[in-house]
């Protein structure tokens, strides 16, 4: 479902946008820019699945453990 939104921008900005992307593409460009700036909210199930997938990557887990162990003793007394 799409919703209509009216926005106000500086005339110079509008003219530059119109020159660069064309009148027929302004909506798509603005929607893409806004979408890329909004953080996606993940459900608990999606987060859990992601963590399980990362934990199943034995090579990445080994490298992380080596990195963590390499930090031991790096802090100031």
Secondary structure, 3 states (H helix, E strand, C coil): CCCCCCCCCCHHHHHHHHHHHCHHHHHHHHHHHHHHHCCCCCCHHHHHHHHHHHHHCHHHHHHHHHHHHHHCCCCCC
